Every structure is written in C-alpha cells, then in structure tokens.
C-alpha cells in the first residue's frame, strides 16, 4: 500500500491531527534553522570584527628587532604579552615565524599572496597541526617605507563561536521536539473538538438508519460550515419526514376512496352471482341497472387509479418530452370532450393563439379536469364560458359556487367540499391540474366569479408566446 493510500485509510481525526503536527513541525524547523543561521552569521561577523580590531604591531616590531623572524621558528615561544589571539609573520617565500598565541598556523597560498603584495588582505578558515579550527585575518605590513613587504596573520579559534552554536542547536532541537509533541496534542484536541458536530451528525444518521425516526434534529448554532451542514441535514430530515407523512396520508386517503367503489362493486357482483347460483332471475330492468352501476364503478376505479399514478410520480420527473405545444388547440380539444359530457349545457369559447412548452397529454388532461368540474356543477341548461387570452385560460360556470372558506383547500389531494361529496369523483382532479400547470411554469387559481354573479371561475396562467418560436429556441422568455 502506498503512503498516500495508508494516509487516506486513517480516520479523519487522525489525518487532521497528523496534518497539524506536520505543519507545525515544518514551521518550527524552519524558524529554528533560520535562527541558527542568523546567529552563526552574527557570531562570525563579530569574530571577524574582533580580528580586524586586533593590533599586533608592538609584538611584531619586538619580534623583528630581536631577530626572531629571520628564519622559521621551529619551537613556538611567546615573545610578547598575550593578545588573546595567535599572531604569525609570513614572508613571500613561505617562511613564517610565530609571534604570539598557543600554536603556529599553517601557511596557505593566500598568506603568500598577501606577503608578496598581490593581495591586500584576506579572511580564511584554517586548521592547525593539533586539529584546532582557526579564523585567520592576514594583512600586509612593512617595517618602514621601502622595506620588503611581509604578511601578518592574526587568528582566533572558531571554538569561540562553535560552542555557543552547538549549545543553541541543542536548545532549538529540544524546543522543536516540545513544539512537535505539543502540536500533535493540540492537533488531536482541535480535530476532536472540531469534528464533534460531525460525530453528532454521524450518530443522528446512524440512529435514523436504525430506527427510521425522522424527527431527530441536531444543534445548528453558528454560521460556520459545520452549522450549515447541520442545518442542511435538519432540512433534509424535515423534508423526508414531510414526504413520508404525505405518502402515508396518500395511502390512507387512497384506501378510503377505493373502499367505497369497491364495496359497491362487490355488492352488485354478489347480487348477480347469487342470482346465477340460486336460479332466481333478477328483473331485466334491475339487472340492467346493476350492470350499468358495475360499469360506472369500474370506470371510476380506473380513473382513480390513473389519478393516483399521476400523483405518485415525483415532481422532478416529467410525464413525457417537453415540447412547444399550442395551448389553444389543446383547450379546443378538451372543450369538444366537455361538450359530449354535458350535451344539455351551452358552451361559449374565445381561444386566442398561445404556445407553451409542456407535455400535450398532461396539459389536455388538466384542462379536461377543469371543464369536468364546470360541467359537474353547472345547472341543467346552464352556460360554461371558456376564454384564452395572453396565456390566461379562464373557465366560468354558473353553478352554486364554492364558499370562501373552502377555496384554500380546493387543490388539496382528496379534498372535496361537502356539497360535492355526493357527486362522482375522487377529489384528485384539481390537484393534478395544479401540479401539471406548475410543471409548465404557471399557476392555477379557483375563485368566485369576477362579475359577482353565481358560479366559479378557474384561471390557469401558463407562460408562453402568441406565436411559435423559431426551431431550437425556447417559447418561454428567460427570466
């Protein structure tokens, strides 16, 4: 398994703690390294300034006057007082003599160049015969003007700065270790505290999966991402609970609506069956009524099942491909069907061209449902007025009307006004109307007649255009 795969296999809390620890460790290491380099640079600069400030002229003059530097010194001997530095004279041919300090210095090519006058001065690091690292400053000198040039090397041990740097390195290493350990502990605490709402969310999801209890809510205080996630989860569970409640209500209402026609149908069929079993014939007129009743009940059951299938489909699922359709033609076809259902009624219509984007069969069914209501509640010989202007379809009947207190409920599933419960129907027609029109981007309304007369007016508003759009464009203007 690759390191990346192993890292992803860790729990989220461990990954967060590890990332915090690594980030802090890198930051502390970077700060420690920069601090060590800056201190080392400052100490070396300070040592160089100390070498430049050292003045060995008195010791060098005494050594020259005593003749000590006419040949290389085999045995170091302190000629003059302690300068807290090693002083050595070097000639251009590489000969050298020790002036002051604990040990002689090796002669380098840089020293010879300074002694020969080819270089003004130089700073360098050397190592003595006993293994001591020294910082050396070499500069040219003369006993008097016109005299031969020689080089004077002044050196101090690098241990003066190496020991403090070594101590600083151990201190920084200790601080880094403490910082990393502390960062790991802090990262674990931060991960545990920060992921506590996620743990609560996980517990809630597991509880819902185990018990199917959609009433569970988790705290959503604050405005951070966790609070937003909590609010989204609460909204989701509320929506699921509402959907579950609507589903249960739909099943209960459907069972209630199915019970009546099924009971009546079973009764009629049992009467017919008993007649056949006993050999006692039912009078022709009664038999004809029973068969007509069975046929009507079967038709009602078929319509109810179709309505339930329509309402059981999710809102996001379209019943068919959306296309540009002529609403005035759909309304005309629905009007023809309504005339067959109410031959004793007078229908008046004004249908202006209007094109919408939708599913033709669903829209026609919605308009038929509205017209069926108008036919159902119209008195014998009454009139039904249908108009379509600028995307607003109005269907007006002259029936008893709907009480104002019932208007807010007319589009609810299975809701039927007290005056309509004796009439055939399932109470789903207007629900399907509202759903279909909303899917086409419009709205549906049922209200009292605008002129104050008797009857009810149904108004369907669907966005569109008075003429068909060019191919490839939408009939509904962009909002």
N, C-alpha and C positions, 0 to 999 in steps of 0.2 A: 504494500500500500504506500502510495506517495505521501510526502509530508503534507501536501495540500489536502489530500483525502483524509488523512488522520486528523488534521485540524478541523475539517468540516464534520468529522464524526463526533467531535467533542460536544457536550451540551453548550447551549448558547451562553449560559452564565460563565462557564469555564473559558469560552472563547473571549468574552468581554474582559474577564479578569486577566487573561494572558495578553491580550492586546494592550490593555492599560499598563501592565507590567513591562512589556517590551518597549512601549512608547516612553515611559518614564526612565527605563534603563538607558535607552539611547540618548535621551535628553541629558540625564545625569552624566553619562560617559562623555558626551560632547563637551559639557561645561567643565568637567574635570580635566579633560585633555587640553582644552583651550587655556584653562587656568594654569596648568603645569607649564605649558609652552610659554605663556606670558611671563610667569615667574622666572623661568630659566633664562629667557631673553633679558629680563631686567637685571638678574644677578650677573650674567656675563657682561652686560653693559657696565654695570657697576664695577666689576673686576677690571675691565679694560680701562675705565676712567682712573681706577686706582693705580694701574700700571703706568698710565700716561702721566700721572701726577708724581710718581716716584722720581726723585732726583739723586742719582748715584754719582754726581760729579766729584764729590770730595773723595769717595772711595776709589774711583777710577784714577784720579790725579795722584793719590798716595801710592797706588799700585804701580803707576808708571814711574814715579820718582824713585821708588825703591827698586826699580828694575825687575819687578816680578813678572812682567808681561813681555819680556824679550824672548821668552820661549814658552812652549805649552807647559802648563802646570800639571805634574803627574799626581801630586797629592794636594787636595784642596786644603788651603789654610786661610782662616779668616784674617784678612788684612786690616779691616776697619770695623767700626761698630755695626750693630745689627740694623738692617733696613727693613726687616720683615719681608725680605724678598731676596731672590737669588740674582746676582749680578755677574756677568761674564763678558770679557772682551774678546772679540773675534777679528782677525786680520783677513785681508783679501785672499791670502793663500790657504786659508782654512785653519791657521794656528789660533789657539784660544788660550786664555788663562782665566782662572776662577778668581773673582774678586770678593764676593760675599755670598752667603747662603749655605744651605745644608749639603748641596751636591752640585757637581758640574752638569752643564747642559750639553746635549748633542749638537754639533754644528750642522746646520742644514744649508741647502743651496740658497735659500732666501737670505740667511745670515751672510754668506759670501758675497751675494749681490749687493747687499747694503754696505758691507765693508769695502767693496770695490767702487762704490759710488754710483752703481747702476739702479739703485732703488732708494727712495727717500727713507721709508720706514715700513715696518710690517708687523702685523699681529698674527700669531700662529699657535697651534697646539702641538706640543712635543711630549715625548715620554723619555724619562731619564733611564740610566742603566739599571737602577733599582726598581723600575716599573712605576715610578710616580708620574702621573699626568700633570703637565705644567702648561700654563698660559704664558706665552713669551711675547714681549714687545722689544723689537730690535730697531735701533735708530743709529744713524752715522754720527761720528764725533771726530774732533781733531784736538791735538794738544795746543796748537796755535795756528794762526793763518799761514797757509803754505805748507804745513806739515802733512805727512801722509794721513789719509782717512782710514779710520778703523770703525768697527761696529761695536756697540754696547747692547747687550741683551739683558733685559730685566724680566724676571719670571716669578710667578706666584702659583702655588699648587691649585689645580682645579677642584681639589677636595673641599676647598672653602665654599664652593657652590654645590658640589655633588652631594655632600652630606645633607644640606638643607633640602635639596631637590628630592633625595631619596626619602627623607622623612615626610616631605609633602606628598610624595607619591603614595606612601603607605596610608597617610591620613585620607587622601582622596579616595583610595581604594576602599577603605573602611566606610567612608561616607557613601560611596556608591553602593556598597553592599547593603548598608542600612536602608538607603533610599529604595533600592530594588525590592527588598523584603517589605518595606512599608508600602511601596506602590502595589505589590501583589496583594497585600492585605486590604489596602484601600480599594483596589480594583474589584476584589471579591465582594467587599461590602457594597460598593456602588452598584455592581451588577445585581447583587441580591436585592438591594433596595429598589433599584430602577426597574427590575423585572417582576417585582411583587404584583403590580397590576396585571401583568401578563399571566402570572401564576393564577391570579383570581379569575381571569378570563378563561384560562385553560380549565380550571375547576368547574366553572359555570358551564362550559361547553360539554365537558365530560358528564356533568350532572344532567344536562338536557338530553344528551345521547342515551344516558342510562334510564332516566325516568320520563322523558318526553314532557317535562314540565317547562312550558314556555313562559311562565310568569317570573322566572329568575331574572334579576337585574343586578348589575354590578355598579359600584360607585363611579361617577364620571366627573368628579370635581376637577377644575383647572381647564387650561386651554392648550396643553401640550399634546404631542402625538398620541400618548397613551390614553389621555382623556377623550380625544377624538375617536380612537379605536373603540373605547368603551361605549361612547355614545352611538357609534355605528352598530356595535353589537346589540345594544339595547333596542335600537330602532329595528334591527333585523328580527330580533326575537318578538318584538311587538307586532311587526308585520306578519310574521309566521303565526303568532297566536291569533291575530285577526283573521288571517286566511283559514286557519284551522276552524275558528268559530263560524266563519261564513260557510265553510264546507259542511260542517255539522248541521248548520241551520238549513242549508240547501237540501241535504239528505232528509232531514226531518220534514221540511216543507214538501219535498217531492213525495215522500212516503204518505204524507197526509193527503196531498192532491190525488195521488194514484189510488188511494184506498176507496174513494167514492165511486169512480167509474168502474173499478174492478169489482166492487161489491155489487153494483147494479148489473154489471155484465154477467157475473156469476149467477145472480138470482134469475136473470132471464134465461140463461143457458140451462140452469137446473129445471126451470119450468118446462122448457122444450124437451129436455131429456126425460123428465118424469112422464110427460105426455106420451113419449115414444115407448117408455118401459111399461106403463100401465095400459096402453092401448086406448086411453081416453083422449080423443082428439080435441084440440083447442079450437074454438070457433075461428073461422077464417079471418075475421076482422081482428080478433085478439092476436092471432098468430102473426098477422101482417104487422101489427103494432110492435110486437115483441121483436121481430126481425129488424124492423126499422130502428128500434131502440138499440139493439145489439150493434147494428151498423154505425149508428151515431156515436155510441160509446167507443167502438174501435177507432173511429176517426178521431175522436177526442184524445184517446190514448196515443195514437200515432202523432198527433200534433204536440201533445205534451212531451213525448219522448224527444221529438225534434227540437222543441224549445230547450229542454234540458241539455241536449247535446250541444246546442249553440252556446248556452251559458256556461257549460263546463269547460269550454276551450279557453286557455289563458288569453288575457288581453293582448299580449305581445305577439300572438300567433294569428296571422291573417287567414281568413277562410279561403282565400283564393288570391291569384295575382292581381295586384293593383294596376289599374289602367284608367285611361281617360274615358269616361262614360257620359252620355247625355242624360242628365237628371230629368229633363222634361219628357224624354221618351220613356224613361223608367216610370215616372209619375203617370203618364198616359196609359201604359200597360197595366199598372196597378189599378187605375181608375176603371179600366174595362172589366177587370175581375170583380171590382166592388159593385159595378152595375149588375152583374149576374147574381151577386149575393143579396142585393136589395133592389129587386126589379120594381117595387112599388114606390121607390124614392126618386126624387128629382135631383140630378147631379149637374152642377154648373162648374165649368173649369176655364181658367185662363192660365195657360202654361207658356211662359216665355223661355227661349233657349237658355240653357245653363249647363256648362260642362264642369264636371268634378273629377277628382282622382279617387277611385274606390273600387269595390267589388260589386259588379252589377247585380248579382243574385241577392246578395245581402241587403243592398240598398232597396231593391224592389220588395223584399220581404218586410223591411222596416216600413215602407210607405203603405204596403198592404195592411200591416198591423194597425197603423193609424186610421186607415179608411174603414177597417173592420170595426174599430171602436165607434167611429161615426155612424156606421150602418146599424150597429147593435143598439145604440142609444137614441137613434132618431125615431120619432113617432111615425106611424103609418102615413104615407103621403107627404112626409117632410122633405126638406131640401138639405143637400150637402154641397158646400161651396169649396172648391179647390183652386188655389192660385199659387203660381210660382213666379216670383219677381226678384231679380238680383240675388239669387241664391237663397231666398227665403220661401219655403213651401208652407202654406197655411191650409189647414183642413178645418172647416167650420161646420158643426152640426147645429140643429135646433132642438136638441133634446132637453132633458131636465137639468143638465149641467152638473158640475161637481162642487160640493161645498168647499168653502175656502180652507177649512181645517184639514181637508183630505188632499189638497193639491200638493203639499210637500212629500206625500208618500206614493204618488201615482207611478213613479218609476222604480219603486222597490220590488224586489222579486216576490212573487206570490201574493202581493198585496192587492186586495180587491175591496172596493168601497161596499158598505152594507147594502146599497141599492143594487149592486151588480152581482152579489153572491148567488142570486137565484138564476142568473144567466149563464150560458155555457162559456167556458174559458178557463184558463189556468192561472191568470194573473202574471204571466211572464211576457206578454206581448210588448208592453211599453218598456220593460227592462231591456228587451232585445233592441227596441228602437233606440233607446238612449245609448246603448253600447255600440251599435252599428254607426250611428251618427258621430259619436265621439271618436271612433276609429278613423273616420273620414276627416277628422279635424273640425267638426262642427259641434252644435249643441241642440238639445231638444227641450221644448217647454210646452206645458199644458196649462191653459189659463181660461178664465171666463171670457165670454165674447167681448170683443173690444167695443162694440156699439151698445153694450149694456143690455142687449136682448137675451132671450133664452139660448141655452146651448153652451158648448165648449169649443174652444179654438186650440188646435195643436199646431205648433210652429217648429219647423225644422230648419236650422240655418247651417248651410254647408258651404265652405269657401270654394270658389272656382272662378270661372270666366264665362262671358256670354258667347264666346266663340271658341272652337277647338284650337289648342296651341299647335305650333309647328312641331313636326316629329322630333323627338329627342329632348323636348323641354317640358317643364312641369306646368300643369294647369293652375297650380296654387302659387301665388306670388310669394317670394321669400320674405320671411318676417324679419 
